[in-house]
Amino acid sequence: MRAWLGRPSPSPLRKAGTVAVLACGLASPAGAEDEAAPELVRRTVERRAIEAVIWGMPAVNTDLMLQAMLRSTSAKPNEIVFWSRPVNWKNQTLTPNPDSIYFMSFWNVKDGGPLVIEIPPAEGGAIAGNIVNVWQMPLEDAGPEGADKGAGGKYLILPPGYAGAPPEGYIPLRSDTYSGFALLRSNLASHADADVAKAVAYGKRIRVYPLAQAAQVPETRFTDAYDVLFDSTIRYNASFFGNLDRVVQNEPWLDRDRVMIDQLRTLGIEKGKPFNPDATMRATLGDAAREAHALLSRRYDAGFPVMNPGIRWFPAAMQEVVKAVQEGYANLDAYPVDARGVTYTLGFTGIKRIGTAQFYLMANKDREGAPFDGAASYRLHVPPDAPVRQYWSVTVYDRDTHALIRDLPRASVASISPGVRENADGSVDVYFGPKAPDGDEANWVPTVPGRKFELLFRLYGPEKALFDKSWKLPDVEKVAAR
């Protein structure tokens, strides 16, 4: 593994300061004279830490967003943080949608008991929502393509081990963790100010409250995070394990994950005990996080199974992960931790009914198989009659962070974007590059020389032609700047 990463073998001099790891039960028997033991222990800790990063990715991803909310806004759990305009680059979550209005509630039922997330009927607006636990396993989808089917509904999140019978009139969601989040997109008809205001007003009809207060529903507090730096990008350093420790301390162990108890104890992460790594341990954890990043990045670059043979666009989650999360990991002979780890380096949330409210395609290479280069110019030809009931969009993200490219004025072109020019046959050409093509500024997304990028093509309200493959999105091609 180290050979392909191009990293030198660890120096025996790093034996110094291994007291912390030796105390975790991996040392040689007392009195044993083994000069290699400290380095052997260090390598064992690093290997286990690499696996912990891959395994813990979805939960750390969740915690990073929660911490960004607590750090950057005044919002609290069981409230709603929202973006009053389509997000700009200051929303540094993973692959966010700049053509929707976001509402998020980071819920917690540990102390307050069952919690209600009330979705309004799809009249004058609609929600495309996903309610997930801390591991981003979908509990339910909400809105016209969710359990309420557009009639509106009261989604009732029940804590782990909840024994009572859920009251009538609610959609019960039994969670095996105490926390998670709801990603609730208020659908946008266009970017016109009136349509943005309408989508925001509709989203503000969402209510979040404890079941204990259902008889007299309290006001839900909304906090606007638009134009606030909200950075939850993955940290591939020792701090990753601080987020992971917080999850371990606050959440119950799931049976499928109990094998990780001793693995994490080796790293100093143990339920009920403080996580306080010394400098040497932090250095080892940092090395492990960086190596895990290299492994996950390599797998991503190797490519996911494509949507259509011969075309490089691929669904944004591997089928084995989609199947596992939709079934709640019910198959006892499968646990796609590696593929899940890659998936949650790229984005967030889980979708129970994937392909109904939305479908996502990604590309990180052009037609010739070369990575997208921010200094070059490219064209995507979107064929006519795109199979969507609502809209399509294509967004540029930073390849290294999988977030919006910092300091750029725009990140996407959508069928609902102002001024987008169609060709005579109804097709649309979208351009990517550091300079806008003359006459097609509205069809252009800027890139940054020296930075690789990736693309995500969203279809909101996808239709049959996408899935029976009678409509295909072609590869992105490199073109001369004009």
N, C-alpha and C positions, 0 to 999 in steps of 0.2 A: 504494500500500500504506500509506504513512504517513497518507494522508488519512483512511482508515477507522479507523485506530488512534488518530486524534486526537493524534498526536505532532507537535511542531513540527519544522521542518526544522533540521538540525544547523547550528550557528553556525560561520561561517568562523573564528572565534576559536579553534576546537578544532584548528586547524592546528598549534599548538604541540605539541612532543613527538612528532612523527610519524616520528622517526628510525628507530624499530624497524620500522614497517611499510614505510618506504621501502627498508630494507635487504633486503626480501623479494623484490626483483626487479620491483616495480611502478612504480618511480620513472621520471620522464622521463629521456631521455638526458642525459649529463653536459653541463653548461653551458646546458641549456635554461632559458629564463626563463619560467616558467609558475607564477604565483602560485596558480592553482587546483589544481595537482598534489597538494599534501598532502591537501586535502579530498577530491579524487577518489579518492586512495588509501585514505583512511579509509572512505569509503562502500563501496569495493570490498571491503575487509577485513570490514566489517560484513555485507555481503550474503553473502560466503562463509562467515562464521561462522554466520549464520542457517541456511544449508543444512547446515553441519556438525552443528548441534544436531539437526536433523530426521533426518539420515542416521545419526548416531551414537547415537540414543536407546536402542536395545535393548542395545548394549554398555555404555553408561554406566549404564543401569539395573542391569545385572549387576554392574558394578564398585562401584556405590553399596551394593549389598547385601553384597558381599564386604568392603568397607571398614567397614560397620556391624558385621559380625561381628568383624573384627579389632579394632575400636575398643571394642566393648561387651562382648565375651566373651573367654575364653581359647582359643576354638576356632581351628583352623588349617585351611588347605586339606587336602583328602584325609582329613578327619575328618568328624564329623557334629555339627551344631548342631540342637537340637530344642526344642520347647515342650512341657513336661510337662502342661500344661492347654490347653484351647482358648484361642486367643490373645485377649488384651485389647488396649486401645487403645495400650499401650506397644509393640506390634508395629506400627511405622510403615512397613511395606512397602506396596506398592500393592495395594489391594483383597484383603487376605488373608481366609481363610475362618475365622470364629470357631466353626465347627461341625466341626472336624477337628483331628487331632493332626499337627503339622508336623515332619518331619525333612528337613534339607537338608544336602547335601554340596557344597561348592565345590571342584571337582576341578581338578587341574593335572597334566598329563603332560609338561611341558617338560623337567624334570630327572630325574624318577623313572621315565619310560617308561610303558608300558601299565598301566592301572589297572583293577581289578575292583570293580564295585559288585554285591554279591550280595544278591538279594531272596529272602526265605524263601517257601516254599509257602503258599498261601492256606488254611491250616488253623489255625483259632482266631483268624483275623484276615485282613486283606487290605490291600494297598498299591495306591493309585492314584498312579502315579508318572510323571514326565516327566524325561528326561535330555536336556539341551540344551547347545549350545556357547555361547561367550561372546556371540554375536549372538542367542542364544535361538532358534536354529533347532533343531527337535527332531531328535535322533539316534534316539531310540526311546522308546516308552512302556513302563512296567513294571507288573506285577501281572496280575490276571485279565483286564483288557482290553488288556494289553500283549503284548510278544513272548513272554513266558513262559506266558501264558494261565492264570496261577494256579498253575502247577506249580513256581514259583520258578525262578530263573535267575541265571547269572553273566554280567553285562553287562561286556564288555571294551572299554574306551575306548582306541583306538589313536591315537598322535600323528600330526600331519600328515606325510605322506610315508612312513609306516611301510611297509616293503617285505616284511617276513617274512610267512609264512603263519600266521594265527591258530591257536592250539592247539585241539584238539577239546574239546567240552564247554562252550564259551563262546558267548555271543551277541556277535559282534564289531560294534563301532560305530566306524566310521572318521571321525574328526573332522578338520576342516580348520583348527581352532584348537587352541591348547595348553590352553585352560581353558574352563570352563563350570560348570554346576551341575546337581544332581539335586534335584528337588522331589518328595518322597516323603510322601504323606499316608497316615497310618494310619487306616483307616476307623473311625468312631465309631458304635456302636449307639445310644447315648444319652449324656446329660450326667451320668448317675449316676456316682458316684466309682468304683464297681467297673468300669464300662465304660470310663471314662477310663484307669484303671490297666491294664486289659487291652489297650487300644489302644497304650499306651506300651510295655508289655512286649513286645508283638508287634513294634513298630517297632524295638526295641532288638536284634532278631534280624538286622537289616540289617548287612552287613559291607562295609567299604571297605578295600582293600589293594592294594599293587603286585603285578602279575603275577609279578614276580621272587620274591615271598614266598608264592606259592600253595601250595607244598609244605608249609609250616608257617605257616598263616594267623595273623597277629598279631591281638591284640585291637584292636577299633575304639574310638577314644576318642569319647565322647558328652559334649557340653556343653549344659546346660540354660539356655535363654535366656528362660524364662518370667518375666514381671514385670521384665524388663530393658528399658530404653529402647533399641530397635533401630530406628534412624531411617535409612531409605534413600529418603526422598521425593526427588523430582527437584529439584535446585537450579538455578533459572533465573537464574544469575548467572555471573560469570567463573570460578567454581570448576568449573563443568561441563567446561571445557576441560582442567582438570587431570586429571579422570577420563578424558577422552577421550585425552589424551596417554599416560596409563598403559597404556591398551589398545593404542595404536599401538606403544609401545615393547616390549610383551611378546608381541604376536601377529604372525603373518605377514600380509602383505597378501594378500587374496583377489583373484583376477583381476577379479571383477565390480566391485571397489571401487578399482581402481588410479587411476581418474580423480580420486580424492580426494587423491592424494599431493601434487600442487602446490597444491590448494585449502587443505590444512592447513598446508603450508609457509608460505603467506602469513600464517597466524596464528601462526607460530613453533613449530608442531608438526611435527617431522621425526624419523624413526627414527634413533636413535643420537646425538641431540643433546638437550641439556637444554632444557626449556620454561621460560622465565623472562621472562614478559611484564613490561614496565615499566608504570608507573601509567597512562599514556595508552592503551596497548594493553588493559590490564585494563578500563578504562572502556568502550572500544569493544566488547570481548567481552561485558561485562555488558549493554550496550545490545542487542547481538545476541541474547543469550539471552532477554532479556525480550520482544523482538519475536517470536522463534521461539515462545515460550510463547503469545503472543497469537494467532499464526497457528494453532498446533495446537489451542488452546482454541476458537477460532472454528470450526474444522472439526468438532470434537467436538460443539459446541453445534448445529451445522447438522444433525446427526443421521446415524446409520448407516442402511443399508437395514433395514427392520423385518422381524420374523418373520412377522407376519400383517397384511395390509392393514387399515388403519383403527385399528390398535392400536399404541401407541408403543413397546412393548418391542422391543429390537433385540439380535441376537447381539453379544457383547462384542468380536468381531474382524470386520473387513470380510472378505468372501468372497475378495477378491483377495489379501489377506495370507495367509489360511488356505491357499489353493491354492498360493501361492508357497513358503511355508515347508514345506508337506507334500511338495512336489516338489523341495525343495532348490534353489529358484531355477533350475530346469532350463530354463525357457522363456526363450530368449535375447532375446525381443522384449518382455519385461515385467520390470519391477523396481519394485514398488510402495513406494518409499521413503517417500512422503508418508503413505500409509495406515498403513504400518508404524510410522512415527514417532508418529502419533496413538495407535495401539494400545498402544505401550509407555510412553505417559504414564499409562495407566490400570491396567496390571497387569504381571505378569511370568510367564514360562515360555512354552513352545511345546508344543502337543499334536499328536502325529502322527496319532492316530486320534480326532479330535474327534467328539463325539457318542456315544462308547461309554462311557467311565468317567464322564464328566460333560459337562454343557452349561450355558452361562451366558447369561442374558438381562439386559440393562441397561435402565434408564430414568432420564432426567434431567428429565422433564416430566410433569405430571399430565394427566388426560384432556382438559383444556381447552387444553393446550399451554403452560401456565405453568411456569417452573422451580420445583422444589421449594424451599419456604421453611421454614426451621427454626422460624419462629414460628407456622406454621399447623399444622392437624391433617389427617391423611389416612387413608384406609382402602384396603387391598388385599384384594379378595375372591379367595381361592385356591379354585377350584372343586373339587368332590370327585373322587376317583379320580385324583389327580395321577399322571402317567405316570413313576413312578420305581420302581426295584427297591430302593433304599436310602432316601433321604430327599430332601426339598426344604428350602431355606432362603432367607430374604431378609434382606439385610444393608444397613445404612445406612453410607455413606461421605461424607466431607467433599468437597464438589464441587471445591474449590480444590486439594487435595492428593491426592485419590483414595485416601486412607488412612482408617483408622478415626478417628472424631471424638475428639479428645483429651478425657480426663478424664470420659468417660461410663462408667457401670457396665456397660452391655451394648450390643451393636451389632446383634443379629440375633434373629429368631424362626425356628425350624425345626420340621419335623414331629417331630423327636426332642427338642425343648426340653421341659424339665419343666413340667407344668401347662398346656400349651397347650390352649385350649378349642376343641372342634369344634362346628359347628352340627349340627342334627339330620340333615342330609343328608350329613354328612361333610366339608363345606366348612369353610374356616377364614378368619376375618377377622383381618387383621393391621393394627395401627394405628401411625402414626408421628406424633410431635408432642412439644412440650415438656412435656406433662402426660399422665399415664396415664389412660385412660378407666376410670371406676368399673366394677369387676367384670371387667375385661379386662386387668389388669396383666400377666399372663403372655403376652398376645398383642400387647404394645406394645414399640416401640423408641423410645427418647428421641432428640430432636433439640435443636438449640441455636438460639434466636432470634438473628437477625443472620447466620446461616451458611446458605448454600445446601447442599443435599445431593443425593445420587444413590443409586440402589438397584441391587443386583445380586441376581438370583434364580438360585439354583443348583439343578440337578437332577442328583443323583448316581444313576447307573444309569438314564439316560433311556430311555424306551420309545417304541414306534412312534407312539402317539397324539400325542406332541409333534410329530413330524416329518410325519405325514400331516395334522396340523392339526385332528384331530377333538377335541383338547383344546387350549383356548386360555387363556392367562393374560390377564385383562382389565386395562384401564388402572387406575392408581391415581386415586382421586377425592378431592377436597378435601371435608372434612366439618366440621361445627360441633364445637367442643370439648365434651366431656361428662365 
